[in-house]
């Protein structure tokens, strides 16, 4: 047998104080999205995934790299993340010998620190470390992160399509039980669709996400933002470019609508700068963007301490990454409309058993580790390649 990981918790060599890393398999997948998602930055139709399968002496864990097909959300993209994982991150992780068993994820991340950036790739390694470790401990990720809710409100995101189609998609989401909807917007596709949805579905909690499409030096954009502010949105996400914290501070002061930052906040320092400038009322937390779940928890704690509101963000992730997103979303403080929808909105079948929306809510997985595993049949059907990297002997 190629590798014989000790899968059962009982085979853990207790008391040794270290987790031995045997190998990492990087598995490439491609999953077609049920409905392609158009944003102001581009369209997502197929979801390439890099799965990190970590094989240790105490079991296996999976991590999902959530970098998109193209570098249009952040600089990272799936092919680039696969290379940086194979050439730089996984070799560093495996070269360092056993990991301290009391906090293997933090210890593993520390080995990746010399590599600049590449937060989504690092987050995938961290997720696999946490999954493997917590499975061995018989503990759920939700419990480890401090989740207190067993269910979280689901959110439906509707892409940039003609307004009649926006209305149709919102109606379908509402019929499926969603009570929170986020519209992707951009210049020329904003006041009309938001106003139409507002008029037809007054009870829905409605937010809008511009993915950085507006500019304050454009009079037309300024006027549009003023008009959007009158439409009763629960949140306006990332209206300006990621780098424009000063512009966001001006908007946050001028608008009644809560300004929420997504792309602008890649780490704790960005959050600190945003808070110092008064650039936002809320932040969308995505572990992938922030470099992992441990980093996301630090940002969460700073937000809680500073009274910054939070949304549970999503990255069109599969059921695997969604399980981690749900565990984070189950923590206190997430009161802004989030991105986390049921599997049926993304992938049919999903990579894992489906996350289902019941009464507008999703269950936070409570099994050991991520609480879900890839379905072998979907893994086989969507797999496009794999690379096995062994620890040096
Ligand atoms: Mg966003």
Boltz pocket constraint, residues with backbone or C-beta under 6 A from the ligand:
constraints:
  - pocket:
      binder: B
      contacts: [[A, 209], [A, 211], [A, 237], [A, 238], [A, 262], [A, 263], [A, 284]]
      max_distance: 6.0
